[in-house]
Amino acid sequence: MLFASTGIGRKLFLTFMVMIALMAFGSVVGVLGFSYVEKTERTVIDSAIPAVIEARYISDLSTKIVSTSQLLSQVDSEKERKTYGKELFASIESLYDRLKGLGVYPFDKALLTRLDHQVQDIVDNLATMGNNVGEKVVLHRLIQEKSKKLTKAALQLEELSRSQVLNSNTITIANVVKIYDLVDNGDKDSVYRALDTLVEIDLDLAERLHELRLLTFKVVNTLDDARNSNDIAKVEKLRQDFTRDMTIITRRVQAVEDPSRTQQMLTLANNLTKSERLFSELIQLVNINKKLKALSDENIHKFQELNLTIAQLLDQANDVTQQAVADVNFVLKVVQQLLISITLLGLCLVIYIMWRYVYARVIMRLNQYEQAITDVANGQLDIELDTSGDDELAQMGRSILVARDTAQELQDYKDSLELQIAQRTQELKSSNERLNVEIINHDKARDLAEQANRAKSAFLATMSHEIRTPLNGVLGTGELLRGSGLTAQQKQYVDIINRSGENLLDLLNDILDYSKIEAGHLSIRTVNFNVHSMITDVHHLFSSRAQQKGITLSFDVPADIPAWWLGDCTRIRQVLNNFVGNAVKFTHTGSVTIQLHSILDSTLLFEVVDTGVGIAEHEINSLFEAFTQAEEGQKVYGGTGLGLAISQRLIEAMGGEIGVDSKEGLGSTFWFSLDLEEGHSITTSNDEGIESTVAPAHLLLVEDNPVNQVVAVGFLERLGHKVTAVDTGSLAEKAVKETQFDMLLLDINLPDTDGVSLQKRLRDIEKSKENTEGNTPILAVSAHVFNEDVESYLAAGFDGFLAKPLVENQLIKMLNRFLSDAHQVSELSKISESEKMIQMNNGVEEETIVMILDEKVLQSDLAVLGEERMLKIINLFKQSSKENVLQLKEAIDSSDAHQVNQLAHKLKGSAGSLGLMQLHALCHAYEQYGKNNDISQCENDEISQIYGAAILAINKFLLNKQLDSETLY
C-alpha cells in the first residue's frame, strides 16, 4: 500500500516509525546491558563461587589430614595403623584431585605452584611418618611380647622364692622348738650350739630368701616402669638397676638348699638376665616417638603455610567477585539512564503526535463527519462540509457529500419500492396459506407411517406367537418320538425334523432380534463368562457339520489370554455362531479356524478365518446391510440375510468394531473386537442331562392348541407326573375349584380369556377354598419371549415363565425348583405345634432351623432373566416388602387378625418366589394364625429379625455375584 505524499497516513506512518526506532534502540540497549550483566553473573557463578568452594574444601581437607596424621602417630597396633593410613591416603588423594581442579579457575599461577610444592612436602613428611609408625608398631608388639614373658618368668621366680621362704621359716621354727626341748633338759652346751646354728645358718638363710623374693618383686616393677617410660635416661637407669638386681638374685638362688629348686630358679634367673636387650628396644621406641612428634609438629607448621596460601587464593577470588559486581552495577546504572532518556523522548513525541495530528487533524474532523453521516442517516440531507485539502479526510468529506446526494436519490426510489412491497406481501400471504395445508398433510402422513410401524411390530409379535405355536408341536412331538423306541432310520428322520425346526427357530429369532434392534429394545447384559469355554462350545457345536462337509474346524486360543471376562456372553456367542456357521456353510475344501487375540490387555479380537469361496470386492460394502447376501449365498443357500446385520448391530451396541477381509476365491476373515474388563472365576452349572428330582405331582395344564397340549402332556407324563389338561379359562377355574393341584401351567393366549386375568381369578379361587396350604405355583407358558413380556408376566403374579417351544431341560428345572420348594413348604406346614414352640434351656432359645435363602431359586431366575432384570425384581421386592412388614407390625399391634392374614399371605408369596424359605415359613404360620383368629403368637421382634436376615442374605448373594451394590440401595 502506497501513501499519498501529502496524506495524514504518510505523516502518521513516519512518526510512528520514529517511535518504533526509539523503542527498538531502547530494547537493543537493554538487551546488550542485561546480556553483559548475565555474562558477568554467569562468570561469577561458574568460576568465582566454585573456586571459593573448592579452596574452602581444600582447607577443610588439610585440617582433616592434620588430625588424621596426629592420630596415626599415636597408634600402637597394626589394625589402627592400617585404618588411619587408608583414611589418610584417601584424604591425600582427594586433596590432589581438588588441586588439579583449581587449575581451571582464574587463580594466580605462582600461588598454585607454591600450593603444589607445599602439598608435596606434606606428602613426603606423611610418608616418612608412615614408615616410622610402621617401625613403632612392630617394635611395640615385640616389646609387649617380651615384657609378658619376662614378667611371667619373674612371677614364677617370686613364687619359688616364696615357697623357699616358707620352707626356711618352717625349719627355723622346728629348730626353735628343739632349743626349748634342750633348755628343758638342762643341756646348756647343746643349747648354745643350737642357738649358734639358728643365728648363723637358719636366720641368715631366711634373710637371704626374703631378699630374693623382694628382688623378684622389684624386677617386675622395673620392667613395668621401663615399658611405660618415655625418658631415655630413666630407661638407662632402670636397666642398671635390673642388671644389679639380677646379679644379686643369681647369688641368692645358689643359697637354696634344694638342688632341684636351685636349678629351676637359676634357669629363670638366666632367662631374665639374657632379656636385658628389652631395654635397648625400649630406648629405640622412645627415639621413634620423638621422631614422630617432630614430624607431626613439622606437618602442623606446613599445613599452616598451606592454609595461608589457600587464604590468599580466597582473597584473590573475592577480589574478582567484587570487581564483577562493581562492573555489573555500573552497566546497570548506564542502561537505566539510557532507558529513562529514551522513554521520556518517546513520551514527548507521542504527546506531540496526539495533539498535532491525531486530535487537531483527525479526531475533530472525524467528529464533524460523524455528525454529518448521522444527519444523512436520519434523513436530514441539508448539510454542508468543509472539504478543502488533499488528505484522506478531505476525500472522506467529499464522499459524504456524494452519499448525501445518493441518499436523496434513494429516498425517491424508496417511495416507489414501498408500493411494490405491499403487492409482494399479499402474494406471500397466499403462499403461506398453501404451505400450512401441506404441513397438515405431512402430519397426517407421519401418523400413518407411525401406525404402519406399530402394525409391523404387532405383526412380528403375532407371527412370533403363531409360528412358535406349531413349532412347539413339531419340536415337542419330535422329542417325544425320540424317546419312544424308534429304529435307527426313524431316529434319523426325527433328527431331521428337529434340525429343521431348530433352523426355523433360528430364522424366527433373527427376525425378532432385528425387530427389537429397530425398535430400540436391545439390551446388553454384562456377566462373568469364560471365553475359552465359549469358543470350545462353538467349536463343538459346528464340528459335526464341518466333518460332514469334509473340512477341518479348529480354534486357536493363546494360553496367556485370561479365561474370565465381563461382557454379554449370549450376544458374543450369537455373533460368533453366525460367523462360524457362515464359514462352514461357504467352505467346501480346506479349513475354518476360530482365532482369539488380546490387544493392550483389555481388547479381545475374535477372528473366523476360512478358505471358502470368498466375497467379491463390490459386495463387501453392502454385506452388513439387512436382507442382503453375497451372490454365492443367494444362488445356493438362500436365507434371510439378517445374520450379519444383526451381528453388526450387536457389536456396535457393545461398543466394539466389526468387519471382514476377503478375496474372491481365496477365502474370508470375519472379525470383531470388544473392549472388555477382566472378570473373575465363577462356578457354572451344566443343564445338559438334567434329571427330575421331585416326586410325582398332580399338574393342571391350560393350553388351547391341541398339538402343544399333546406335547406338554407327553413331556410331563414321561417325567412321571399326573396331568389334567383343559383348553379354556372356564374349564381351568372349574378344575381348580374341584381339585387341589401341585402346579398350574397357563397359556397366555386362550380363546375365552388371557393368562394374566385367569391367573388372578385362580388365585382368588384358591384363597376362598378351605384347608388350602400356601400358594400353588403358577407358570406362564407363551411364545411371546420379549424380555418386556416376561417381566410383565412375573410382575402380574406368575411364579415363573416357560417359553414356547418347550425345552425338556428347562421344563425339568422349573418343576425341580417349584415342586421341591412346594414340597418343602408343605412339610413345614405340617410341623406340629409342639415342634414350633420355642424351648427354653438355661435361658437359650432353641428353634426349628429353616434355610434362610435357597440360592437355587435365584440362580434359576438369573439364568432366565439376567442380572439387570433380577436387580429390578429384587429392588421392587425390597420396596414393597418393607411397607408390607410395617403394615403387618401395625396389624399385630392393633390385634387385627384379618389384616395379619392378608398381609402375611401377600408377603409369603413374594418371599417364596425369591427363595426366602425362613421368611416364607414364618409368613405361612402367621397366615394360619390370622385365619384361625388367634395372633397371640405373632411377634413384631420375630418378623423384624427374620425379615432383616432375609434382606442380608439377598444382599450377600448379589455381592458374591458381583452385581453393582449401589443399585441395591
Buried (B, 14 or more C-beta within 10 A) or exposed (E): EEBEEEBBEBBBEEBEEEBEEBEEBBEEBBEEBBEBBEEBBEBBEEBBEBBBEBBBBBBEBBEBBBBBBBBBBBBEEBEBBEBBBEBBEEBBEBBBEBBEBBEEBEBEEEBBEBBBEBBEBBBEBBEBBBEBBBBBBEBBEEBEEBBEBBBEBBBBBBEBBBBBBEBBBEBBEEBEEBBEEBEEEEEEEBBEEBBEBBEEEBBEBBEBBBBBBEBBEBBBEBBEBBBEBEEBEEBBBBBEBBEEBBEBBBEBBEBBEEEEBBEBBBBBBBBBBEBEEBBEBBBBBBEBBEBBBEBBEBBEEBBEBBBEBBEBBBEBBEEBBEEBBEBBEEBBEEBEEBBEEBEEBBEEBBEEBEEEBBEEBBEEBEEBBEEBBEBBEEEEEEBEBEBEBEBBBBBBBEEBBEBBEEBEEEEEEEEEEEEEEEEEEEEEEEEEEEEEEEEEEEEEEEEEEEEEEEEEBEEBBEBBBEBBBBBBBBBBBBBBBBEEEEEEEEEEEBEEBBEEBBEBBBBBBBBBBBBBBBBEEBEBBBBBBBBBEBBBEBBEBBBEBBEEEEBBBEBEBEEEBBBBBBBBBBBBBBBBBBBBBBBBBBBEEEBBBBBBBEEEEEBBBBBBBBBBBBBBEEBBEEBBEBEBBBEBBEEEEEBBBBBBBBBBBBBBBBEBBBBBEBEBEEBBBBBBBBBBEEBEEEEEEEEEEBEBEBEEBEBBBBBBBEBBBBBBBBBBBBBEBEBBBBBBBEBBBEBBEEEEBBBBBBBBBBEEBEBBEBBEBBBEBBEEEEEEBBBBBBBBBBBBBBBEBBBBBBEEBBBBBBBBBBBBEBBBBBBBBBBBBBBBBBEBBEEEEEEEEEEEEEEEEEEEEBBBBBBBBBBBBBBBBBBBBBBEBBEEBBEEBEEBBEBBBBBBEEEBBEBBBBBBBBBBBBBBBBBBBBBBBBBBBBBBBBBEEEBEEBEEEBBEEBBEBBBEBBBEBBEEBBBEEEEBE
